[in-house]
Amino acid sequence: MIHLLDARLHHAVLDTFEATFGKRPSDAQIQIQTTRAEFEGDRTVVVFPLAGMAGAPPHVAAEQLGEALVASQDWISAYSVVKGFLNLTLTHQSWSEALHDAVGAPSWGFAPPSSKPKVMVEYSSPNTNKPLHLGHLRNNFLGYSVSRILEAAGHDVVKVQIINDRGIHICKSMVAWQNLGNGETPSSTGEKGDKLVGRYYVAFDKAFKAEVAEAVAQGMDPKEAEAASPIMQEARAMLQRWEDGDPEVVNLWKTMNGWVYEGFNATYDAMGVTFDKLYYESDTYLLGKKHVEDGLAQGLFFQKDDGSIWVDLTEDGLDEKLLLRGDGTAVYMTQDIGTAILRFDDHPGLDRQVYTVGNEQEYHFKVLFLILKKLGFAQADANHHLSYGMVELPEGKMKSREGTVVDADDLLLEMRSTARAISDELGKVDDFKEEDKALLAQQVGHGALKYFLLKVAPAKSMMFDPKSSIDFFGNTAPFIQFNVVRCKSILRQANVVPSELTWAPDTPLDAEERALAAGVLAFPSVVEEAAAGYDPSLIANHCYDLIKAFSSFYQDHPIAKEEDNNLRQLRLALCAAVSTTVSNGMGLLGIDMPERM
């Protein structure tokens, strides 16, 4: 990671190399690293890529460049050469000045707001036939965190979701409720609306499988049995009636979706995620149908004998893709075409939109973006699929229709309960008010879950392990939270205002102090890198590395009790800078830092 002194050094190397050798390297040719522990120095310039331009062997070019840097830059105090590696020692004052800029700055590491183009981030995007589950948690935490990281990097961000509120899936729940529900409602059962509707989605699947099994037992081909299933035919007929605007079906659809939305909103509140705008498939699929029909008229698509409309992408290395069924009903691709175009119309100046969707949909988005290009959509290339791996259980993949999922509400409750049990057992919050104990349990429990799901790079699949996520040791949110609380406690007991801390500019920093300062100073570049790659794991692991270094430093160095006032002020400043940096970083993951724990 590049920290602020690296950026300064980068420019110094460019200018000094040009002055010494008469040629200016490209930015990409300048490679700066942390000096390895066995060598003297703070930063190392890799000279091998520059040797040809310098017209000298790497070790000779490094020697000449090092001598020129020390002579021209008063903040570089010494150099040494190991083959083609130029090790530089920076002055204590340069570290102090850079650190001073970070101390007491509430928004340390963030770019100026609205200094970069507007970006739309889509996440969650649930179906209204089931409650949110563990997979949705990773999706929401990832999308929301990416939104916050992009904002921290200076972008205007619009957070959206597309609610898949129509189609055969919701019709399945509706048919099952009509046939089996006996008029029950969330009010009559005391059940969250999304869970009630999801229960009937599972009931439909059981009824469907029973019908198919019975038909197969009587000698029917399995595929024919599925097509002939009475309950499936009923669901398909209901979908057609919905698209035809049948008042009875539309009213039932509105009622059951209303139950689901109330349930979703309660879960989103518990998750701590928000949206700026909601899009509904029931609105956007009509626009998608219009574009599909226009594409057919232009010869971009083709129609089969059954009336269905397709796009042929075989020349692009893909295949034929259904865009409208023969009965005129839409598919997911239909609404995605309409949604993509509508969003750019709704938000003039939008630079790009990011779809946070699991990796099983990678092919879908390749097709979508290619269709947009064939339609001549100007922003076809301004779309990005943030693909992420699945969260799996020890017993295998979750299946909503079979009810084998980890419910989001249940998991959040379990994490809060576990955090509360741990804090009660430790006895360190006995003097807390009940509402403060509940808040701490939420901060620790939810923070542990979010961090567990975000510390892994998005592209990787992961195995869910709630027990290890809430451990107070290792790469976990509770470990980070505990040490940030320790920082805050040190500063409170010292009764200092971080921005008012002062120390002599030439105060020596030992290796551990420089490592802490380097971690703090690297944070802005970590934010930039995480924003560019849509990768919150870079933030998560930087926070862990920094707080782990502080924890080790705390064990070996007195801070508030340091007798030398000058050194005490410097160490308190480091403590404040670490606290601010890690709090800001964890905040980008949607994780709150407690004041006490």
C-alpha positions as CSV (number, residue, x, y, z in Angstrom):
1,M,0.0,0.0,0.0
2,I,1.3,3.5,-0.8
3,H,1.2,5.9,2.1
4,L,1.6,9.7,2.0
5,L,5.3,9.6,2.4
6,D,5.5,7.1,-0.4
7,A,3.6,9.5,-2.6
8,R,6.1,12.2,-1.7
9,L,8.9,9.9,-2.4
10,H,7.5,8.8,-5.7
11,H,7.6,12.3,-7.0
12,A,11.0,12.9,-5.5
13,V,12.4,9.8,-7.3
14,L,10.9,10.9,-10.6
15,D,12.3,14.4,-10.4
16,T,15.7,13.3,-9.1
17,F,16.1,10.5,-11.7
18,E,15.3,13.0,-14.5
19,A,17.8,15.5,-13.0
20,T,20.5,12.8,-12.6
21,F,20.1,10.8,-15.8
22,G,18.3,13.2,-18.2
23,K,15.3,11.0,-18.7
24,R,12.0,10.8,-16.9
25,P,10.5,7.4,-16.0
26,S,6.8,6.6,-16.2
27,D,4.8,6.4,-12.9
28,A,4.5,2.6,-13.4
29,Q,8.3,2.2,-13.4
30,I,8.6,3.6,-9.9
31,Q,8.2,0.8,-7.4
32,I,8.4,1.6,-3.7
33,Q,8.3,-1.0,-0.9
34,T,8.7,-1.2,2.9
35,T,12.3,-2.0,3.6
36,R,12.8,-5.6,4.8
37,A,13.5,-5.9,8.5
38,E,17.0,-7.3,8.0
39,F,18.2,-4.1,6.2
40,E,18.6,-0.6,7.4
41,G,16.0,1.9,6.1
42,D,12.4,2.8,5.9
43,R,11.4,2.6,2.2
44,T,13.0,0.7,-0.7
45,V,13.1,1.8,-4.3
46,V,13.3,-1.0,-6.8
47,V,15.9,0.2,-9.3
48,F,15.9,-2.8,-11.7
49,P,13.2,-1.3,-14.0
50,L,15.1,1.9,-14.2
51,A,18.6,0.6,-15.0
52,G,18.2,0.5,-18.8
53,M,17.0,4.2,-18.8
54,A,19.9,5.1,-16.5
55,G,22.4,3.4,-18.8
56,A,24.1,1.6,-15.9
57,P,23.9,-1.7,-14.0
58,P,21.1,-1.7,-11.4
59,H,23.5,-1.4,-8.4
60,V,25.4,1.5,-10.0
61,A,22.2,3.3,-10.9
62,A,20.9,2.8,-7.4
63,E,24.1,4.2,-5.9
64,Q,23.9,7.3,-8.1
65,L,20.2,7.8,-7.4
66,G,20.6,7.4,-3.7
67,E,23.4,9.9,-3.5
68,A,21.3,12.4,-5.5
69,L,18.2,11.9,-3.4
70,V,20.1,12.5,-0.1
71,A,21.7,15.6,-1.6
72,S,18.5,17.1,-2.9
73,Q,15.9,16.0,-0.4
74,D,16.5,17.2,3.2
75,W,13.9,14.8,4.5
76,I,15.9,11.7,3.3
77,S,18.7,11.2,5.7
78,A,20.6,8.2,4.4
79,Y,20.7,5.5,1.8
80,S,22.2,2.0,1.2
81,V,22.3,-0.2,-1.8
82,V,21.7,-4.0,-1.9
83,K,22.1,-5.1,-5.5
84,G,19.4,-3.2,-7.4
85,F,17.5,-2.2,-4.3
86,L,17.9,1.3,-2.9
87,N,17.1,1.5,0.8
88,L,16.2,5.0,2.1
89,T,16.0,6.3,5.7
90,L,13.6,9.1,6.2
91,T,14.0,11.8,8.8
92,H,12.1,11.7,12.1
93,Q,10.6,15.0,11.1
94,S,9.2,13.7,7.9
95,W,7.3,11.0,9.8
96,S,6.2,13.5,12.5
97,E,4.9,16.0,9.9
98,A,3.0,13.3,8.0
99,L,1.5,11.9,11.2
100,H,0.4,15.3,12.5
101,D,-1.9,15.7,9.5
102,A,-3.7,12.5,10.4
103,V,-4.2,13.2,14.1
104,G,-7.6,14.5,15.1
105,A,-9.0,14.6,11.6
106,P,-12.5,13.0,11.8
107,S,-12.6,12.2,8.1
108,W,-9.0,11.1,7.9
109,G,-8.3,9.1,4.7
110,F,-11.4,10.3,2.8
111,A,-11.3,12.3,-0.5
112,P,-13.3,15.5,-0.8
113,P,-17.0,14.8,-1.2
114,S,-18.4,14.8,-4.7
115,S,-14.9,15.2,-6.2
116,K,-15.5,12.2,-8.5
117,P,-18.3,11.1,-10.9
118,K,-21.6,9.7,-9.7
119,V,-21.9,5.9,-9.4
120,M,-25.0,3.7,-8.8
121,V,-24.6,0.6,-6.7
122,E,-27.3,-2.1,-6.7
123,Y,-27.5,-4.6,-4.0
124,S,-30.0,-6.9,-2.1
125,S,-32.5,-7.2,-5.0
126,P,-34.6,-9.9,-3.4
127,N,-37.5,-11.9,-4.7
128,T,-40.8,-11.3,-2.9
129,N,-41.5,-15.0,-2.3
130,K,-39.2,-15.6,0.6
131,P,-37.4,-13.9,3.6
132,L,-33.8,-12.7,3.4
133,H,-31.2,-15.3,4.2
134,L,-27.4,-15.7,4.8
135,G,-26.6,-15.2,1.1
136,H,-28.6,-11.9,1.2
137,L,-26.5,-10.8,4.2
138,R,-23.3,-11.1,2.2
139,N,-24.9,-9.3,-0.7
140,N,-26.2,-6.4,1.4
141,F,-23.1,-6.0,3.5
142,L,-20.9,-6.1,0.4
143,G,-23.0,-3.7,-1.7
144,Y,-23.6,-1.2,1.2
145,S,-19.8,-1.3,2.1
146,V,-18.8,-0.7,-1.5
147,S,-21.2,2.2,-1.6
148,R,-19.6,3.7,1.5
149,I,-16.1,3.1,0.2
150,L,-16.9,4.8,-3.2
151,E,-18.3,7.8,-1.2
152,A,-15.1,7.9,0.9
153,A,-13.1,7.9,-2.4
154,G,-15.0,11.0,-3.5
155,H,-17.8,9.7,-5.6
156,D,-21.5,10.6,-5.5
157,V,-23.2,7.3,-4.9
158,V,-26.8,6.3,-5.4
159,K,-27.7,3.1,-3.5
160,V,-30.5,1.1,-5.2
161,Q,-32.2,-2.2,-5.3
162,I,-34.4,-3.9,-7.9
163,I,-37.2,-5.7,-6.2
164,N,-38.2,-8.8,-8.1
165,D,-41.9,-8.5,-7.2
166,R,-43.4,-10.3,-10.2
167,G,-43.0,-13.5,-12.1
168,I,-43.7,-17.2,-11.6
169,H,-41.9,-17.2,-8.2
170,I,-44.4,-14.9,-6.4
171,C,-47.3,-16.7,-8.3
172,K,-46.2,-19.9,-6.7
173,S,-46.5,-18.4,-3.2
174,M,-49.9,-16.9,-4.1
175,V,-51.3,-20.1,-5.5
176,A,-50.1,-22.0,-2.4
177,W,-51.6,-19.4,-0.1
178,Q,-54.9,-19.5,-2.0
179,N,-55.1,-23.3,-1.8
180,L,-53.7,-23.9,1.7
181,G,-53.7,-20.7,3.6
182,N,-57.2,-20.5,5.0
183,G,-57.0,-16.8,4.9
184,E,-54.2,-16.4,7.5
185,T,-52.2,-13.2,7.6
186,P,-49.2,-11.8,9.5
187,S,-51.6,-10.2,12.0
188,S,-53.5,-13.4,12.6
189,T,-50.4,-15.6,12.9
190,G,-48.0,-13.1,14.5
191,E,-45.5,-14.1,11.8
192,K,-43.3,-11.7,9.9
193,G,-44.9,-11.2,6.4
194,D,-41.8,-12.3,4.5
195,K,-41.6,-15.5,6.5
196,L,-45.3,-16.2,6.0
197,V,-45.1,-15.8,2.2
198,G,-41.8,-17.8,2.1
199,R,-43.5,-20.6,4.0
200,Y,-46.1,-20.9,1.2
201,Y,-43.3,-20.9,-1.4
202,V,-41.9,-24.0,0.3
203,A,-45.4,-25.5,0.5
204,F,-45.8,-25.0,-3.2
205,D,-42.6,-26.8,-4.0
206,K,-43.7,-29.8,-1.8
207,A,-47.1,-30.0,-3.5
208,F,-45.5,-29.7,-6.9
209,K,-43.0,-32.5,-6.2
210,A,-45.7,-34.7,-4.8
211,E,-47.8,-34.3,-8.0
212,V,-44.8,-35.0,-10.2
213,A,-43.9,-38.1,-8.2
214,E,-47.4,-39.4,-8.4
215,A,-47.5,-38.9,-12.2
216,V,-44.1,-40.6,-12.7
217,A,-45.2,-43.5,-10.5
218,Q,-48.1,-43.9,-13.0
219,G,-45.7,-44.1,-15.9
220,M,-45.4,-40.5,-17.1
221,D,-42.1,-39.1,-18.3
222,P,-40.6,-36.8,-15.6
223,K,-40.5,-33.8,-17.9
224,E,-44.0,-34.3,-19.0
225,A,-45.1,-34.8,-15.4
226,E,-43.6,-31.5,-14.5
227,A,-45.4,-29.7,-17.4
228,A,-48.7,-31.4,-16.6
229,S,-48.6,-30.6,-12.8
230,P,-51.9,-29.0,-11.9
231,I,-50.5,-26.7,-9.3
232,M,-47.7,-25.5,-11.7
233,Q,-50.3,-24.9,-14.5
234,E,-52.3,-22.9,-12.0
235,A,-49.2,-20.8,-11.2
236,R,-48.5,-20.2,-14.9
237,A,-52.2,-19.2,-15.5
238,M,-52.0,-16.8,-12.5
239,L,-48.9,-15.1,-14.0
240,Q,-50.7,-14.6,-17.3
241,R,-53.8,-13.2,-15.4
242,W,-51.4,-10.8,-13.5
243,E,-49.9,-9.5,-16.8
244,D,-53.4,-9.1,-18.2
245,G,-54.3,-7.0,-15.2
246,D,-56.9,-9.3,-13.6
247,P,-58.1,-7.3,-10.6
248,E,-58.5,-10.3,-8.3
249,V,-54.9,-11.5,-8.9
250,V,-53.4,-8.0,-8.8
251,N,-55.1,-7.3,-5.4
252,L,-53.8,-10.5,-4.0
253,W,-50.3,-9.7,-5.4
254,K,-50.3,-6.3,-3.8
255,T,-51.5,-7.7,-0.4
256,M,-48.9,-10.5,-0.2
257,N,-46.1,-8.2,-1.5
258,G,-47.1,-5.7,1.1
259,W,-46.6,-8.3,3.8
260,V,-43.1,-9.1,2.4
261,Y,-42.0,-5.4,2.3
262,E,-42.8,-4.9,5.9
263,G,-40.7,-7.9,6.8
264,F,-37.9,-6.8,4.5
265,N,-37.8,-3.3,6.0
266,A,-37.5,-4.7,9.6
267,T,-34.5,-6.9,8.4
268,Y,-32.8,-4.0,6.6
269,D,-33.1,-1.9,9.8
270,A,-31.5,-4.7,11.8
271,M,-28.7,-5.0,9.2
272,G,-28.0,-1.3,9.2
273,V,-28.3,-0.9,5.4
274,T,-30.3,1.7,3.5
275,F,-31.3,2.6,-0.1
276,D,-31.7,5.9,-1.9
277,K,-34.2,4.5,-4.4
278,L,-36.2,1.4,-5.0
279,Y,-36.9,0.0,-8.5
280,Y,-39.6,-2.6,-9.0
281,E,-39.6,-5.3,-11.7
282,S,-43.4,-4.8,-12.1
283,D,-42.6,-1.3,-13.4
284,T,-39.4,-1.9,-15.4
285,Y,-40.4,-5.1,-17.2
286,L,-42.8,-3.1,-19.4
287,L,-40.0,-0.8,-20.6
288,G,-37.9,-3.9,-21.2
289,K,-40.7,-5.4,-23.3
290,K,-40.8,-2.3,-25.4
291,H,-37.0,-2.4,-26.1
292,V,-37.2,-6.1,-26.9
293,E,-40.1,-5.5,-29.4
294,D,-38.2,-2.5,-30.9
295,G,-35.1,-4.8,-31.2
296,L,-37.2,-7.3,-33.0
297,A,-38.5,-4.7,-35.4
298,Q,-34.9,-3.6,-36.1
299,G,-33.8,-7.1,-36.9
300,L,-31.6,-7.4,-33.8
301,F,-33.7,-10.2,-32.4
302,F,-35.7,-13.1,-33.9
303,Q,-39.0,-14.7,-33.2
304,K,-39.7,-18.5,-33.1
305,D,-42.8,-20.3,-34.3
306,D,-44.3,-20.2,-30.8
307,G,-44.1,-16.4,-30.7
308,S,-41.2,-16.2,-28.3
309,I,-38.5,-13.6,-28.9
310,W,-34.8,-14.5,-28.8
311,V,-31.4,-12.9,-29.3
312,D,-28.7,-14.9,-31.1
313,L,-25.3,-14.3,-29.5
314,T,-23.5,-17.3,-31.0
315,E,-21.2,-15.1,-33.1
316,D,-20.2,-13.5,-29.8
317,G,-19.2,-16.8,-28.3
318,L,-22.4,-17.1,-26.2
319,D,-25.8,-18.7,-27.2
320,E,-29.4,-17.9,-28.0
321,K,-31.2,-16.2,-25.1
322,L,-34.9,-15.9,-24.5
323,L,-36.2,-12.4,-24.1
324,L,-40.0,-12.8,-24.2
325,R,-42.0,-16.0,-23.8
326,G,-44.4,-17.1,-26.5
327,D,-47.4,-16.0,-24.4
328,G,-45.9,-12.5,-24.1
329,T,-44.8,-12.8,-20.5
330,A,-41.4,-11.4,-19.5
331,V,-38.3,-13.1,-18.1
332,Y,-35.6,-11.7,-15.9
333,M,-33.6,-10.5,-18.8
334,T,-36.6,-8.4,-20.0
335,Q,-36.8,-6.4,-16.9
336,D,-33.0,-6.0,-16.5
337,I,-32.9,-4.4,-20.0
338,G,-35.6,-1.9,-19.0
339,T,-34.1,-1.3,-15.6
340,A,-30.6,-0.6,-16.9
341,I,-31.9,2.0,-19.4
342,L,-34.3,3.6,-17.0
343,R,-31.6,4.2,-14.3
344,F,-29.4,6.2,-16.6
345,D,-32.5,8.2,-17.7
346,D,-33.4,8.8,-14.0
347,H,-29.9,10.0,-13.1
348,P,-28.3,12.3,-15.7
349,G,-24.5,12.3,-15.4
350,L,-24.3,8.8,-13.9
351,D,-20.9,7.5,-14.7
352,R,-21.6,3.8,-14.2
353,Q,-23.7,1.3,-12.3
354,V,-22.5,-1.6,-10.3
355,Y,-24.6,-4.8,-9.9
356,T,-23.8,-6.7,-6.7
357,V,-25.0,-10.2,-7.6
358,G,-23.6,-13.6,-7.0
359,N,-21.2,-15.4,-9.3
360,E,-23.9,-17.8,-10.5
361,Q,-25.2,-14.9,-12.6
362,E,-22.0,-14.0,-14.4
363,Y,-23.3,-15.4,-17.7
364,H,-26.6,-13.4,-17.3
365,F,-24.7,-10.1,-17.0
366,K,-22.4,-10.9,-19.9
367,V,-25.6,-11.4,-22.0
368,L,-27.3,-8.3,-20.6
369,F,-24.4,-5.9,-21.3
370,L,-24.0,-7.4,-24.8
371,I,-27.7,-6.9,-25.5
372,L,-27.6,-3.3,-24.3
373,K,-24.7,-2.7,-26.8
374,K,-26.6,-4.3,-29.6
375,L,-29.6,-2.1,-28.8
376,G,-27.2,0.9,-29.3
377,F,-27.5,2.0,-25.7
378,A,-24.9,4.7,-25.1
379,Q,-24.0,3.6,-21.6
380,A,-23.7,-0.1,-22.5
381,D,-20.1,-0.2,-21.4
382,A,-20.8,1.8,-18.2
383,N,-22.0,-1.3,-16.3
384,H,-20.1,-3.6,-14.0
385,H,-21.0,-6.9,-12.4
386,L,-19.6,-7.1,-8.9
387,S,-19.6,-10.9,-8.8
388,Y,-19.1,-12.6,-5.4
389,G,-18.8,-16.1,-4.2
390,M,-21.5,-18.0,-2.4
391,V,-21.7,-18.5,1.4
392,E,-22.0,-22.2,1.9
393,L,-22.9,-24.3,4.9
394,P,-21.0,-27.4,6.1
395,E,-23.8,-29.5,4.8
396,G,-23.8,-27.9,1.3
397,K,-25.5,-25.2,-0.7
398,M,-28.7,-23.4,0.6
399,K,-31.9,-24.0,-1.2
400,S,-34.8,-21.6,-0.6
401,R,-37.5,-23.7,-2.2
402,E,-36.6,-26.6,0.1
403,G,-36.4,-24.3,3.2
404,T,-32.7,-25.2,3.8
405,V,-31.5,-21.7,4.4
406,V,-30.0,-19.7,7.3
407,D,-32.6,-17.1,7.9
408,A,-31.1,-13.6,8.2
409,D,-33.3,-12.5,11.1
410,D,-32.5,-15.7,13.1
411,L,-28.8,-15.3,12.4
412,L,-28.7,-11.6,13.4
413,L,-30.5,-12.6,16.6
414,E,-28.1,-15.4,17.3
415,M,-25.1,-13.1,16.9
416,R,-26.6,-10.5,19.3
417,S,-27.5,-13.2,21.8
418,T,-24.0,-14.8,21.6
419,A,-22.3,-11.3,22.1
420,R,-24.6,-10.6,25.0
421,A,-23.8,-13.9,26.7
422,I,-20.1,-13.4,26.3
423,S,-20.2,-9.8,27.7
424,D,-22.4,-11.0,30.7
425,E,-20.0,-13.8,31.4
426,L,-17.0,-11.6,31.4
427,G,-18.8,-9.3,33.9
428,K,-17.2,-6.1,32.4
429,V,-20.6,-4.5,31.6
430,D,-22.4,-5.1,34.9
431,D,-22.6,-1.4,35.5
432,F,-24.2,-0.7,32.1
433,K,-27.8,0.2,31.7
434,E,-29.9,-2.4,30.0
435,E,-30.2,-0.4,26.8
436,D,-26.5,0.1,26.7
437,K,-25.9,-3.7,27.1
438,A,-28.3,-4.3,24.2
439,L,-26.6,-1.7,22.0
440,L,-23.2,-3.3,22.8
441,A,-24.5,-6.8,22.0
442,Q,-25.7,-5.4,18.6
443,Q,-22.5,-3.6,17.8
444,V,-20.3,-6.6,18.7
445,G,-22.6,-9.3,17.3
446,H,-23.6,-7.6,14.1
447,G,-20.0,-6.3,13.7
448,A,-18.6,-9.8,14.0
449,L,-21.0,-11.1,11.3
450,K,-20.3,-8.2,8.9
451,Y,-16.6,-8.4,9.3
452,F,-16.6,-12.2,8.8
453,L,-18.5,-11.8,5.5
454,L,-16.4,-8.8,4.3
455,K,-12.8,-9.7,5.2
456,V,-12.8,-12.3,2.4
457,A,-12.3,-10.9,-1.2
458,P,-15.7,-10.8,-2.9
459,A,-14.8,-13.3,-5.7
460,K,-14.1,-16.0,-3.2
461,S,-16.7,-18.4,-1.9
462,M,-16.7,-19.0,1.9
463,M,-17.8,-21.4,4.6
464,F,-20.0,-19.9,7.2
465,D,-18.6,-20.2,10.8
466,P,-20.4,-18.0,13.3
467,K,-18.4,-19.3,16.3
468,S,-15.0,-18.1,14.9
469,S,-16.5,-14.8,13.7
470,I,-17.2,-13.6,17.3
471,D,-13.8,-14.7,18.8
472,F,-12.1,-11.9,20.6
473,F,-8.7,-13.1,19.3
474,G,-7.5,-13.2,15.7
475,N,-8.8,-11.5,12.6
476,T,-12.2,-10.6,13.9
477,A,-14.3,-7.5,14.5
478,P,-14.5,-8.1,18.3
479,F,-10.7,-8.1,18.5
480,I,-10.6,-4.8,16.5
481,Q,-13.4,-3.3,18.5
482,F,-11.8,-4.2,21.8
483,N,-8.5,-2.5,20.8
484,V,-10.2,0.6,19.5
485,V,-12.0,0.9,22.8
486,R,-8.6,0.5,24.5
487,C,-7.3,3.5,22.4
488,K,-10.3,5.6,23.4
489,S,-9.9,4.7,27.0
490,I,-6.2,5.7,27.0
491,L,-7.1,9.1,25.4
492,R,-10.0,9.6,27.9
493,Q,-7.8,8.9,30.9
494,A,-5.1,11.1,29.6
495,N,-7.7,13.9,29.1
496,V,-6.3,15.1,25.8
497,V,-7.7,16.6,22.6
498,P,-5.9,14.8,19.8
499,S,-5.8,17.8,17.5
500,E,-4.0,19.7,20.3
501,L,-1.2,17.2,20.8
502,T,2.3,18.6,20.1
503,W,5.7,17.1,20.1
504,A,9.1,18.1,18.8
505,P,9.3,17.5,15.1
506,D,12.6,15.6,15.4
507,T,11.4,13.2,18.1
508,P,12.8,9.8,17.2
509,L,10.3,7.1,16.2
510,D,11.4,3.5,16.8
511,A,10.6,0.7,14.4
512,E,7.2,-0.1,16.0
513,E,6.2,3.5,16.1
514,R,7.1,3.9,12.4
515,A,5.1,0.8,11.5
516,L,2.0,2.3,13.2
517,A,2.6,5.6,11.5
518,A,3.0,3.8,8.1
519,G,-0.3,2.0,8.6
520,V,-2.1,5.2,9.4
521,L,-0.5,7.0,6.5
522,A,-1.3,4.2,4.0
523,F,-5.1,4.4,4.7
524,P,-6.0,6.9,2.0
525,S,-4.4,4.7,-0.7
526,V,-6.2,1.6,0.7
527,V,-9.5,3.4,0.3
528,E,-8.6,4.3,-3.3
529,E,-7.6,0.8,-4.1
530,A,-10.7,-0.7,-2.4
531,A,-12.9,1.7,-4.4
532,A,-11.2,0.9,-7.7
533,G,-11.6,-2.8,-7.1
534,Y,-14.9,-2.8,-5.3
535,D,-13.2,-4.8,-2.5
536,P,-14.0,-4.1,1.1
537,S,-11.7,-6.9,2.2
538,L,-8.7,-4.6,1.6
539,I,-10.2,-2.2,4.2
540,A,-11.0,-5.0,6.6
541,N,-7.5,-6.5,6.6
542,H,-5.8,-3.2,6.7
543,C,-7.7,-2.3,9.9
544,Y,-6.8,-5.7,11.4
545,D,-3.1,-5.4,10.5
546,L,-3.0,-1.9,12.0
547,I,-4.8,-2.7,15.2
548,K,-2.8,-5.9,15.6
549,A,0.4,-3.8,15.4
550,F,-1.1,-1.4,17.9
551,S,-1.9,-4.2,20.3
552,S,1.7,-5.4,20.2
553,F,3.0,-1.9,20.6
554,Y,0.7,-1.4,23.6
555,Q,2.2,-4.4,25.4
556,D,5.8,-3.1,25.0
557,H,5.5,0.7,25.2
558,P,4.0,2.9,27.9
559,I,1.7,5.6,26.4
560,A,-0.1,7.8,28.8
561,K,2.3,6.8,31.6
562,E,5.4,7.6,29.5
563,E,7.6,9.9,31.7
564,D,9.1,11.9,28.8
565,N,6.3,14.4,27.9
566,N,7.5,14.8,24.3
567,L,7.4,11.1,23.7
568,R,4.1,10.7,25.6
569,Q,2.5,13.3,23.3
570,L,3.8,11.5,20.2
571,R,2.5,8.1,21.4
572,L,-0.8,9.6,22.4
573,A,-1.0,11.0,18.8
574,L,-0.3,7.6,17.4
575,C,-3.0,6.2,19.6
576,A,-5.5,8.8,18.4
577,A,-4.5,8.3,14.8
578,V,-4.9,4.5,15.0
579,S,-8.3,4.9,16.7
580,T,-9.5,7.4,14.0
581,T,-8.1,5.4,11.1
582,V,-9.5,2.0,12.2
583,S,-12.9,3.6,13.2
584,N,-13.2,5.2,9.8
585,G,-12.2,2.0,8.1
586,M,-14.6,-0.2,10.0
587,G,-17.3,2.4,9.5
588,L,-16.8,1.8,5.7
589,L,-17.8,-1.8,6.4
590,G,-20.9,-0.7,8.3
591,I,-19.4,-1.6,11.6
592,D,-19.7,0.6,14.7
593,M,-17.0,1.0,17.3
594,P,-18.3,0.9,20.9
595,E,-17.2,3.5,23.4
596,R,-16.8,0.9,26.2
597,M,-16.9,-2.9,26.2
